[in-house]
Amino acid sequence: MILYGIKTCDTCRKALKALAAAGHKVRFHDVRAVPLGPDDRSRLIEALGDAIVNRASATWRGLPPEARTGTTDALIAAHPTLMKRPVIDTGRAIHLGWGADVQAALLQ
């Protein structure tokens, strides 16, 4: 299982701690330190679509209007912290966020 996020994200830390406590072996991938490669971006975007872009983030609000018009792939490539977090890849499914639905699916 891979958890994609950033180390300063409280939600990512909560998810990581809960998944480990539930017995999952989780590899943390800090997208700020090591941005996603083209294959990973493509796979995650294919699974999650445009929902992967966090349009409520400080990063998004800080972008000039012309920088917001790129493709989802180009936006995530240029600004890795635009990605909603966490993204959890179990190897069988890809989950976005740490809401009750994701917790129910992964903490059983």
C-alpha positions in Angstrom: 0.0 0.0 0.0 1.3 3.4 -0.9 0.0 6.7 0.7 0.7 9.7 -1.5 0.8 13.0 0.4 3.1 15.5 2.1 4.7 15.1 5.4 3.3 18.3 6.8 -0.4 17.3 6.1 -2.3 16.4 9.3 -4.8 14.3 7.4 -1.9 12.3 5.8 -0.3 11.7 9.2 -3.7 10.6 10.7 -4.3 8.2 7.8 -0.8 6.8 8.0 -1.1 6.2 11.7 -4.5 4.6 11.5 -3.5 2.3 8.6 -0.4 1.2 10.4 -2.4 0.5 13.6 -4.8 -1.6 11.5 -1.9 -3.8 10.4 -1.3 -2.4 6.9 2.2 -2.1 5.6 2.2 1.4 4.2 4.9 3.2 2.2 4.7 7.0 2.4 5.4 8.9 -0.8 6.0 12.6 -0.1 5.0 14.3 -3.4 6.6 17.5 -2.4 10.0 15.9 -1.8 9.7 13.4 -4.7 7.1 14.6 -7.3 5.1 11.9 -9.1 6.6 10.6 -12.3 4.6 10.6 -15.5 3.4 6.9 -15.1 2.2 7.5 -11.5 0.4 10.7 -12.5 -1.2 9.0 -15.4 -2.4 6.0 -13.3 -3.8 8.2 -10.5 -5.5 10.6 -12.9 -7.0 7.7 -14.8 -8.5 6.4 -11.6 -9.5 9.6 -10.0 -10.0 12.1 -12.8 -10.1 15.8 -12.3 -11.1 15.2 -8.6 -7.4 14.8 -7.8 -6.8 18.6 -8.2 -7.6 20.4 -4.9 -9.1 23.7 -6.1 -9.7 24.8 -2.5 -6.0 24.7 -1.6 -3.7 27.6 -0.9 -1.5 26.4 -3.8 -4.5 26.7 -6.2 -5.5 30.2 -4.8 -1.9 31.3 -5.3 -1.8 30.4 -9.0 -2.3 33.1 -11.5 -5.5 32.5 -13.6 -3.5 31.5 -16.7 -1.7 28.8 -14.8 -5.0 27.2 -13.8 -6.0 26.3 -17.3 -3.6 23.4 -17.9 -4.5 19.8 -18.1 -4.8 17.9 -14.8 -1.5 16.1 -15.6 0.3 19.4 -16.3 -1.1 21.0 -13.1 0.0 18.1 -10.9 3.4 17.9 -12.6 4.1 21.6 -12.2 2.5 21.9 -8.7 2.6 18.6 -6.8 0.9 20.0 -3.8 -2.2 20.7 -5.8 -3.0 17.0 -5.4 -5.8 16.3 -2.9 -4.4 14.3 -0.1 -4.1 11.6 0.8 -4.2 9.4 -2.2 -4.0 5.7 -1.1 -3.1 3.0 -3.6 -3.9 -0.5 -2.2 -2.7 -2.3 -5.3 -6.4 -3.2 -6.0 -8.0 0.2 -5.6 -7.1 3.9 -5.4 -8.8 6.0 -2.7 -8.9 9.8 -2.5 -9.0 11.6 0.9 -9.5 10.2 4.4 -13.3 10.5 4.8 -15.6 8.0 6.5 -16.0 6.0 3.3 -12.3 5.5 2.8 -11.7 4.7 6.4 -14.5 2.1 6.3 -13.0 0.5 3.2 -9.5 0.3 4.6 -9.7 -0.1 8.3 -11.8 -3.3 8.5 
